[in-house]
């Protein structure tokens, strides 16, 4: 009953907004295309917020409506699926399937955590391992699924220390979400941001530039979050007792080999992954686009002679729904920019403020947006076009503003339903895990810390790396 009332209320609000936007004369200076774009945008946003309809279905409906009304062309709608960043994500998922099939991830995790002697060392070694997975597995949900067996093995090895198990259960999704900003393929929202910036400013952020800007932030925020998780979920007595986790203990609770000689499949997979990442990072030297490098890597990973996974099996792991969602929301971003709707929306907003205050407001809104829009990609689809338009009007570098908004949106830890990794680790049968109260306690500390860290990077670090504030 409550759900039906919420859906009805959302539909009424959306239809009212659409009716106002479509009546000529109410909003002077707004073109017909801009009116249609804002009407579709408002309807889609309300549907994302207040209904249980699939996000991708809503996005495709919005893209279709914009195409049918002539706001964007069919070439624009369908052309987004052929974007290089979409191909980069597809091929990255094929590579991730090869890594998962080879068992390389479990061996690497066992190697790292077996060196821990204290609780704090265990936390930060686990954090470092999770940050590295951003290069091997695209999207936070894929990384969470890959990390879950490792967590279960650690939980069984620490079964007599329940509070540490709960702490690790909270640490895994927290670091996975915050470290996604390390790479362009870390989240679908990043690809939407890159697309919006390209359409609005003509500036495209490549894999290497994103890595240069995002990796330091990912490392800093992940280890800062690790300390916050440690201090909010354990007591001093818990942290004083040493830990000793051996690879043999992890092997007892793992299906994949984590000890003994490396298998040929693991060796080939490690060499392939290292080569692909090295080529991604050295793009300015060889000028081969990251998507082409990823495609070469995917072909090798699925080859009969050298690969570790069959192509048809690897393609089953690709989240096609996410790719369609990204394509449709990219088209919505094009419509917002080209129709002038985004500029009109921010025209009435008081933007006579200093750059640091503008960025602080953007970061605060982006940090809190997960309470309304649960999908990270949907948040970027709504916020980034408006942030880019507002930044230009406020005299702030649109690239800095868009990156700050996207990085801040990586915080989504307040509720179990706020992000898929949080929901995945919140309910594990037979394993102690965190409660909603634990999430709220962590969020009260972590939200202001991560927001302040993003602001610091936007004002002091990114200008040194080629992204000025103005």
Secondary structure as GFF3:
##gff-version 3
##sequence-region A 1 470
A	DSSP	alpha_helix	2	22	.	.	.	ID=ss1
A	DSSP	alpha_helix	32	50	.	.	.	ID=ss2
A	DSSP	alpha_helix	55	68	.	.	.	ID=ss3
A	DSSP	alpha_helix	74	79	.	.	.	ID=ss4
A	DSSP	three_ten_helix	80	82	.	.	.	ID=ss5
A	DSSP	alpha_helix	84	102	.	.	.	ID=ss6
A	DSSP	alpha_helix	104	113	.	.	.	ID=ss7
A	DSSP	alpha_helix	119	132	.	.	.	ID=ss8
A	DSSP	three_ten_helix	133	135	.	.	.	ID=ss9
A	DSSP	alpha_helix	140	157	.	.	.	ID=ss10
A	DSSP	alpha_helix	162	178	.	.	.	ID=ss11
A	DSSP	three_ten_helix	179	182	.	.	.	ID=ss12
A	DSSP	three_ten_helix	184	186	.	.	.	ID=ss13
A	DSSP	alpha_helix	188	201	.	.	.	ID=ss14
A	DSSP	alpha_helix	207	233	.	.	.	ID=ss15
A	DSSP	alpha_helix	236	240	.	.	.	ID=ss16
A	DSSP	alpha_helix	247	252	.	.	.	ID=ss17
A	DSSP	alpha_helix	264	281	.	.	.	ID=ss18
A	DSSP	alpha_helix	283	286	.	.	.	ID=ss19
A	DSSP	alpha_helix	290	301	.	.	.	ID=ss20
A	DSSP	alpha_helix	311	315	.	.	.	ID=ss21
A	DSSP	alpha_helix	320	338	.	.	.	ID=ss22
A	DSSP	alpha_helix	341	347	.	.	.	ID=ss23
A	DSSP	alpha_helix	355	368	.	.	.	ID=ss24
A	DSSP	three_ten_helix	369	371	.	.	.	ID=ss25
A	DSSP	alpha_helix	376	394	.	.	.	ID=ss26
A	DSSP	alpha_helix	398	408	.	.	.	ID=ss27
A	DSSP	three_ten_helix	416	418	.	.	.	ID=ss28
A	DSSP	alpha_helix	420	426	.	.	.	ID=ss29
A	DSSP	alpha_helix	436	456	.	.	.	ID=ss30
A	DSSP	pi_helix	457	461	.	.	.	ID=ss31
A	DSSP	three_ten_helix	462	465	.	.	.	ID=ss32
###
